[in-house]
Amino acid sequence: MTKLALMSDLHIDLNHFSDVEIQTLKQVLNDEGIDHLHLAGDISNNFKDISRPFLADLGKEVNLSFNLGNHDMLNLSEDDIRRLDFQRIDLTPQTSLLSFHGWYDYSFSNQSLEKITQLKKTFWFDRRLNRLKNDPQICQDSQDQLEHHLQELKEKRVIVAMHFVPHSNFTMTHPRFTPFNAFLGSQSFHHLFRQYGVKDVIFGHAHRSYGDVAIDGVSYHSRPLGYIREWDLTIDFVNQNPRYNPSGSWNLSKRYNAVRQLPDFQSHKQEKLADEFRQSMTVFDL
């Protein structure tokens, strides 16, 4: 039997992963009996200098694969991005893991192209990337390649791992954040999953955990780790210790910054870190 675990959005640089976090992750993988770990994007903002050594070290403990998220693409060439796209791994004679990056085509947005373009240039992380085509073209290329691979794998059970959001059910609903739906993904991926009978898809990117959600016969799994200010252990600590949040702020950055250096929080983090990693995994017994 093979035990597959998938995670996304570790952001090991922004989350300041030290030996403590890395060793805790390794221990969780060992305790859970994981044979193969796949990371579905946004490992760090520096693939060559930060992610690659991390992956090499983690790969000594477990079979490891990954696809890129948008943060991983910073300072990578288009050739590097394409080289790391669309990996196929035979996990058992009957089951293959198909991983790819994905992208977005603005179809989750009802804003004008002008507003979307201005928002991206002003606020969105991907303004720092050097992609050779526009976003809808990149997304269409990804869909074309996806269909090619799904055609070749149609006789097998396929578990898909991607970074971007494949269905509008997983977009943002708060009015403050809905403009950013333009950069989340495309429902065209979902149409291909339906067409080719894909049963399980893992994704991240939006930093919101949806658990397991079935749509049109496709089971979507989303448990991104996200930024430490978003972690359950951080939110729980502040809620359990309201004296550290006297204003009652719900701003996650303010709440985290108020407690992050406290010895009590550091002890709480060390106690709960393994659980945080464990609940951010989607696990398959194959």
Order of alpha helices (4+ residues) and beta strands (2+ residues): beta-alpha-beta-alpha-beta-alpha-beta-beta-alpha-alpha-beta-alpha-beta-beta-beta-alpha-alpha-alpha-beta
